Amino acid sequence: MNPLLNRLQPYPFEKLRALMAGVRPNPDLPPISLGIGEPRHPTPEFIRRALVEHLDGLAHYPSTAGSAALRQACAAWIGRRHRVTVDPGTQVLPVNGSREALFALAQVVIDPGRPLATVVSPNPFYQIYEGAALLAGAHCHFAPVDAARNFAVDWSFVPDAVWQRTQLLYVCSPGNPTGAVMTLDEWERLFELSDRHGFVIASDECYGEIWLGDTPPLGGLEAASILGRHDFRRLVMFSSLSKRSNVPGMRSGFVAGDAEVLKAFLLYRTYHGGAMGPAVQEASIAAWNDESHVAGNRALYREKFDRVLPILQPVIKVARPDAGFYLWAETPIDDVEFARSLLETYNCTVLPGSLLARAQDGHNPGAGRVRLALVAGVDECVEAAGRIAALVRSL
Ligand SMILES: Cc1ncc(COP(=O)(O)O)c(C=O)c1O
């Protein structure tokens, strides 16, 4: 067996299950989960229809690069959403959800033969980044988020000697779990570091369509373009339909950016078997071409934040995020203890923040917080907020 597999950590939800094993949830209340970040709004009918109308495609092997029509639809969406022109022939590739692509890119980019191959990741973070680094033969260096600066990542935690050996940097904007959006200044600094040290930037933007204010979050390609980097050198952005269009089960997304990196990625994917099914490609074209369902989706998330925050804010420290569908709330007691009491007393599941982060210098930047995924219906989210507030008041 590959010994690197032994370096993988259990997934946060496995850890949560183990931690909650002895807990008996209050049987008098119906269960509510704000634990898993799985979108639960209904899949739009036109996407379901497009999928079944193209089942004939099952009789053919799809190409790994995807159909020209799909790559064109992705490029057109990038043009509308990010005001950036990309070449659909060389700068876009369909992927089966951003998760597999975030993992696979590390296998393409990392040269494990170079001394101390390093991947830099925010902390807390989406655990795939760490697993991807470890299985590529690299190790992770973490940069914690700074609560005092709206959870922006504190890149000064990465010493120059570490940047020098860094081959890949993951960024996540809007962030999971914090919802923080990266600024142009932050992008400029990271591009400068990438130019100096030659690492690739993987920009995870899978929450980029769930924005809560008036302006859509700045994406990596747009930041590059504003800064005159029209070739998107060493930058790959990851987009996904899962959250945007409520199709987490369809497994559809794309990557876009540096043509040279994508050429190598396409080669890798040809061997790995990363082609997207033809019916999924057609349903994806329909989804990327439509904006009205996305606006409706955003409105529903906004309503949840509007209803839930006035219940929580009088009792716990929690801010409206820039974007995404999570609240990153401070707990008055240890986060695992808080999650346990909430399940036991109020039959409500939340994710302890410490499970989403790694301790650095004895401090876990997720400790003392819980992630609340506002993915349930509005009434259920409101009910859950009431239960959380009741628990806090009882402590
Ligand atoms: C930060 C982040 N990136 C990527 C993903 C993967 O999403 P998908 O593979 O559905 O595109 C998730 C899923 O929850 C996520 O939270």
The ligand as a MOL file (V3000), in Angstrom:
LIG
                    3D

  0  0  0     0  0            999 V3000
M  V30 BEGIN CTAB
M  V30 COUNTS 16 16 0 0 0
M  V30 BEGIN ATOM
M  V30 1 C -13.9900 25.1810 0.0790 0
M  V30 2 C -14.5580 24.0990 -0.7680 0
M  V30 3 N -13.9740 23.8430 -1.9380 0
M  V30 4 C -14.4390 22.8790 -2.7600 0
M  V30 5 C -15.5460 22.1200 -2.4120 0
M  V30 6 C -15.9740 21.0270 -3.3540 0
M  V30 7 O -17.1570 21.3020 -3.9840 0
M  V30 8 P -17.5690 20.5250 -5.3150 0
M  V30 9 O -16.6390 19.3620 -5.4720 0
M  V30 10 O -18.9610 20.1010 -5.0800 0
M  V30 11 O -17.4210 21.5030 -6.4310 0
M  V30 12 C -16.1980 22.3580 -1.2030 0
M  V30 13 C -17.3630 21.5520 -0.8310 0
M  V30 14 O -17.9830 21.6600 0.1660 0
M  V30 15 C -15.6950 23.3810 -0.3630 0
M  V30 16 O -16.2650 23.6710 0.8100 0
M  V30 END ATOM
M  V30 BEGIN BOND
M  V30 1 1 1 2
M  V30 2 1 2 3
M  V30 3 2 2 15
M  V30 4 2 3 4
M  V30 5 1 4 5
M  V30 6 1 5 6
M  V30 7 2 5 12
M  V30 8 1 6 7
M  V30 9 1 7 8
M  V30 10 2 8 9
M  V30 11 1 8 10
M  V30 12 1 8 11
M  V30 13 1 12 13
M  V30 14 1 12 15
M  V30 15 2 13 14
M  V30 16 1 15 16
M  V30 END BOND
M  V30 END CTAB
M  END
